[in-house]
C-alpha cells in the first residue's frame, strides 16, 4: 500500500466525522492538493465513505468494510502475520490456494481470504458451507520449526486466539468444543482445519483454516446445518465487522503463537481448558473406530482428549466428534 495514502487514511480516521483541511493534509504529508485528491479517489474505490468540500477539506464518514489487502494492511497491528494477504472473490477452498502458495515458497504468515468458497472443507472431507460475503473464510500459512507431534497444539492455540478476537471485536463470548469447534449456546459459529505438509521429523509448513459465520441470518443456513449452526450476528444481535474480526484474529494469533514458541504449551493449554465446554462432563466420542462414552478428564500436551470410561479406564482420543447428552 502506498505510504502516503496510509498516512492520509490515518489522519482521516483520527478525525472521523470531522473535516480536515486540504492545506493541513498537504503540509503534513508533503504532497500536492491534486495528489490528495487522487488518494481520496482510490480510498473511495476501496469502499471508504469520504466527503470532500472545497472550503473545508475532507472528512471520513465510514471506514471501508472491504477485505481488500489495501484496506486491511493499514490497520494491521501484527509484526509478521498477515503481511501478505491474498483475497479471492470466489475460490474452491482457501486451503487449496494456501497449499499452492506454500509450495511456491510463500513466506510464513501469508494469509488467504475468500468472499466465497465453492468447495470449502471441514475435517475428514466434510463440506464447509461458505456463502458469499457473510463469513470469514481464511487460511494462514505458517512455517514453524517444530516436531510433527506438536502440530495439533496449533489447532488449540487457534481456537483460543479466535475466541479472544471475537470477544474483543464483538463482545460475544464463545466456548470451545474439543478439538476445533467454537460454539455459541451449543451452536457452531466457527471451525478450524489444520493441515500439514511434513516428513516425520520435519514440518515443512502448516495451513490453518478458519471458517467463521459472521453475518448470516437464520434463513441463510442450509437446512442440514440450520439447527447446529449460528453466526456472530445472531449471537450479538447486530451486524459485525468482518474486517475488525480478521484484524483481531491476526493480532491475537500472532501474540499467542510467540508466547507458545517461547514458553511452550502450558499457558495455551490453561487458556484452552478455561474456555472449554467439553471438559468435566460425560460425553460421547464418535471416532472412525466407533463410539466411546465417558467422562472428559482433560487434554494432553499433544491435544489428545482423555476420556475415562465406566470402568475407570482412561482412553486417548486423537480424533473424534464429541457429543454431549
Ligand atoms: C471444521 O470441520 O469445523 C473445519 C472448518 C474449516 C473451514 C475453513 S474455511 C477456510 C478454510 N478453507 C476451507 O476449505 N476450510 C477452512 P468439521 O469439524 O469437520 O465440521 C464440519 C461440519 O460442520 C459439517 O459436517 C457440518 O455439519 C458443519 N458445518 C458446515 N458448514 C458450517 C458452517 N458454515 N457453520 C457451522 N457448521 C457448519
Boltz pocket constraint, residues with backbone or C-beta under 6 A from the ligand:
constraints:
  - pocket:
      binder: B
      contacts: [[A, 92], [A, 93], [A, 94], [A, 95], [A, 96], [A, 117], [A, 119], [A, 120], [A, 121], [A, 122], [A, 123], [A, 124], [A, 126], [A, 127], [A, 128], [A, 129], [A, 130], [A, 136], [A, 137], [A, 138], [A, 139], [A, 180], [A, 181], [A, 188], [A, 189], [A, 190], [A, 191], [A, 192], [A, 193], [A, 209], [A, 210], [A, 211], [A, 212], [A, 213], [A, 224], [A, 225], [A, 228], [A, 229], [A, 230]]
      max_distance: 6.0
